[in-house]
């Protein structure tokens, strides 16, 4: 990969001509009023093919994460209508980018927190789902992933991860934080009640059969480490 000073130009040159990279990070939302306690907020960093960067304050992490989890639960339940939650999440997550996303139709997203868990194409702008408003929405862990497609091919076998056991990871996180004298928090505190997605295991197994020598991690083995 290129050096740090070359990362932004290299990633920008890897973007489609009508695309952008939206990389989401967390940061403190400081207030001018010193009496107001600062909160954690999602910040969107938008990179364009011409190397221009826009910074968008998306709002409080806890509010967005709770809304994302609600939408995820409704998407998993065929008896519920997720449109209202999909619209609410759109207003929180993508509407703040409206002023900077004009002609861009291809989104490459590096999510954060609970935004990792939802398909962005399922958000609803009030008229249609994003799958009908944009082209394919791609996901990366960071913009540098775009550079790895041109890097030397790795000899490591493909890795397929599916049907993670959120309860197990929540328990491990809680155990570690309790040992350190801290209260459990973060993503696993939010998803602890979520069971594996239906057919996720079967889907991962089918994907693995398409790639020779693939390594597959399911359920208790599908952890962050």
C-alpha positions as CSV (number, residue, x, y, z in Angstrom):
1,X,0.0,0.0,0.0
2,X,1.2,3.6,-0.5
3,X,2.5,5.8,2.3
4,X,0.2,7.8,4.5
5,X,0.7,11.0,2.4
6,X,-0.4,9.1,-0.7
7,X,-3.4,7.3,0.7
8,X,-6.1,10.0,-0.1
9,X,-5.0,10.6,-3.7
10,X,-4.7,6.8,-4.3
11,X,-8.1,6.0,-2.8
12,X,-9.7,8.9,-4.7
13,X,-8.3,7.7,-8.0
14,X,-9.8,4.2,-7.2
15,X,-13.4,5.7,-6.9
16,X,-15.9,5.4,-9.8
17,X,-16.3,8.7,-11.6
18,X,-19.9,9.0,-10.2
19,X,-19.1,7.6,-6.8
20,X,-18.0,8.7,-3.3
21,X,-16.5,7.1,-0.3
22,X,-18.3,7.7,3.0
23,X,-16.2,6.7,5.9
24,X,-17.9,7.0,9.3
25,X,-15.9,7.6,12.5
26,X,-16.9,8.5,16.0
27,X,-15.9,11.7,17.8
28,X,-16.9,14.0,20.6
29,X,-19.7,16.5,19.8
30,X,-18.4,19.5,21.6
31,X,-20.9,22.3,22.4
32,X,-20.2,26.0,22.6
33,X,-22.2,26.0,25.8
34,X,-19.7,24.6,28.3
35,X,-22.6,23.7,30.6
36,X,-23.7,21.1,28.1
37,X,-21.9,17.7,28.4
38,X,-20.3,16.7,25.1
39,X,-21.6,13.5,23.6
40,X,-20.3,10.9,21.2
41,X,-21.3,11.6,17.6
42,X,-20.9,9.9,14.2
43,X,-18.9,11.9,11.8
44,X,-19.0,11.2,8.0
45,X,-15.9,11.8,5.9
46,X,-16.9,12.0,2.3
47,X,-14.1,11.6,-0.3
48,X,-14.7,12.5,-4.0
49,X,-12.8,11.3,-7.0
50,X,-11.2,14.8,-7.3
51,X,-9.7,14.3,-3.8
52,X,-12.1,16.8,-2.3
53,X,-13.3,15.9,1.2
54,X,-16.4,17.0,3.0
55,X,-17.1,16.5,6.8
56,X,-20.6,15.9,8.0
57,X,-21.8,15.7,11.6
58,X,-24.4,13.0,11.6
59,X,-25.5,13.3,15.2
60,X,-25.5,11.3,18.5
61,X,-24.2,7.7,18.3
62,X,-26.7,6.3,20.8
63,X,-29.7,7.7,18.9
64,X,-28.5,6.4,15.5
65,X,-27.5,3.0,16.9
66,X,-30.9,2.5,18.6
67,X,-32.7,3.4,15.4
68,X,-30.5,1.0,13.4
69,X,-31.2,-1.8,15.8
70,X,-35.0,-1.2,15.6
71,X,-34.9,-1.3,11.8
72,X,-32.8,-4.5,11.9
73,X,-35.3,-6.2,14.2
74,X,-38.2,-5.2,11.9
75,X,-36.4,-6.4,8.8
76,X,-36.1,-9.8,10.4
77,X,-39.7,-10.0,11.3
78,X,-42.0,-10.6,8.2
79,X,-45.1,-9.5,10.2
80,X,-43.8,-5.9,10.6
81,X,-43.7,-3.0,8.2
82,X,-40.2,-1.4,8.4
83,X,-40.9,1.6,6.2
84,X,-41.3,4.1,9.1
85,X,-38.1,3.0,10.8
86,X,-36.3,2.9,7.4
87,X,-37.4,6.6,6.9
88,X,-36.3,7.6,10.4
89,X,-32.9,6.0,9.9
90,X,-32.5,7.7,6.5
91,X,-33.2,11.1,8.1
92,X,-30.5,10.4,10.7
93,X,-27.9,8.8,8.6
94,X,-28.1,9.8,4.9
95,X,-30.2,13.0,4.9
96,X,-27.3,15.0,6.5
97,X,-25.3,14.2,3.3
98,X,-27.9,15.6,0.9
99,X,-26.0,18.9,0.4
100,X,-22.8,17.2,-0.6
101,X,-24.2,14.2,-2.5
102,X,-25.6,15.6,-5.7
103,X,-24.7,13.7,-8.9
104,X,-23.1,10.8,-7.1
105,X,-25.0,7.6,-7.6
106,X,-22.4,5.0,-6.4
107,X,-21.9,4.8,-2.7
108,X,-18.9,3.1,-1.1
109,X,-19.4,3.0,2.7
110,X,-17.1,2.2,5.6
111,X,-19.7,2.0,8.4
112,X,-19.2,2.2,12.2
113,X,-21.0,0.8,15.2
114,X,-24.5,-0.5,14.6
115,X,-24.5,0.8,11.0
116,X,-22.4,-2.3,10.2
117,X,-25.4,-4.4,10.9
118,X,-28.0,-3.0,8.4
119,X,-28.2,-3.0,4.6
120,X,-28.0,0.7,3.7
121,X,-30.1,0.0,0.6
122,X,-33.0,-0.7,3.0
123,X,-33.2,2.9,4.2
124,X,-36.1,4.8,2.7
125,X,-36.0,8.5,1.7
126,X,-39.8,9.0,1.9
127,X,-40.4,8.1,-1.8
128,X,-38.3,5.0,-2.4
129,X,-35.8,2.7,-0.9
130,X,-32.1,3.6,-1.5
131,X,-31.7,0.5,-3.6
132,X,-33.9,2.3,-6.1
133,X,-32.3,5.7,-5.7
134,X,-28.6,4.8,-6.0
135,X,-26.6,2.2,-7.8
136,X,-25.0,-0.7,-6.0
137,X,-23.9,0.3,-2.4
138,X,-20.6,-1.3,-1.5
139,X,-19.1,-1.8,1.9
140,X,-15.5,-1.6,3.0
141,X,-13.8,-1.6,6.4
142,X,-11.9,1.5,5.3
143,X,-11.0,3.4,2.2
144,X,-7.7,1.6,2.0
145,X,-9.6,-1.6,1.0
146,X,-10.1,0.0,-2.4
147,X,-6.3,-0.2,-2.9
148,X,-6.0,-3.9,-2.1
149,X,-7.7,-4.9,-5.4
150,X,-4.6,-3.8,-7.2
151,X,-2.2,-5.1,-4.7
152,X,-0.3,-8.4,-5.1
153,X,-2.6,-11.3,-4.8
154,X,-2.5,-12.9,-1.4
155,X,-1.9,-16.7,-1.0
156,X,-4.2,-16.8,2.0
157,X,-7.4,-18.8,1.5
158,X,-10.7,-16.9,1.3
159,X,-12.4,-16.4,4.7
160,X,-16.2,-16.6,5.0
161,X,-17.9,-15.5,8.2
162,X,-21.6,-16.0,8.9
163,X,-24.3,-16.4,11.6
164,X,-22.3,-14.8,14.4
165,X,-23.4,-15.6,18.0
166,X,-24.0,-12.1,19.4
167,X,-24.9,-13.5,22.8
168,X,-21.5,-15.2,23.1
169,X,-19.6,-12.0,22.1
170,X,-21.7,-9.9,24.4
171,X,-20.9,-12.3,27.3
172,X,-17.2,-12.2,26.5
173,X,-17.2,-8.4,26.2
174,X,-19.1,-8.1,29.5
175,X,-16.7,-10.5,31.3
176,X,-13.7,-8.5,30.1
177,X,-15.1,-5.1,31.0
178,X,-16.3,-6.4,34.4
179,X,-12.8,-7.6,35.1
180,X,-11.5,-4.1,34.3
181,X,-14.2,-2.5,36.5
182,X,-16.1,-1.0,33.6
183,X,-19.7,-1.1,32.5
184,X,-20.5,-3.0,29.3
185,X,-21.2,-0.6,26.5
186,X,-21.0,-0.2,22.7
187,X,-22.2,-2.4,19.8
188,X,-22.5,-5.7,21.6
189,X,-24.5,-4.1,24.4
190,X,-27.1,-3.1,21.7
191,X,-27.2,-6.4,19.8
192,X,-27.1,-8.9,22.7
193,X,-30.8,-9.7,22.2
194,X,-30.5,-10.4,18.5
195,X,-30.4,-14.0,17.3
196,X,-28.6,-15.0,14.2
197,X,-30.2,-13.9,10.9
198,X,-32.3,-16.7,9.3
199,X,-30.5,-18.6,6.7
200,X,-27.2,-16.8,7.4
201,X,-25.5,-20.0,8.1
202,X,-26.8,-21.7,4.9
203,X,-25.8,-18.6,2.9
204,X,-22.3,-18.6,4.2
205,X,-21.9,-22.3,3.5
206,X,-23.1,-21.8,-0.1
207,X,-20.7,-18.9,-0.6
208,X,-17.8,-21.0,0.7
209,X,-18.5,-23.7,-1.8
210,X,-18.0,-21.2,-4.6
211,X,-14.4,-20.5,-3.5
212,X,-11.8,-23.3,-3.4
213,X,-10.0,-23.8,-0.1
214,X,-12.3,-21.3,1.7
215,X,-12.1,-21.2,5.4
216,X,-15.5,-20.7,7.1
217,X,-16.3,-19.4,10.5
218,X,-19.8,-19.8,11.9
219,X,-21.7,-19.0,15.1
220,X,-19.3,-19.3,18.1
221,X,-16.2,-19.1,15.8
222,X,-17.4,-16.0,14.1
223,X,-15.9,-13.5,16.5
224,X,-14.0,-10.2,16.0
225,X,-10.7,-11.9,16.8
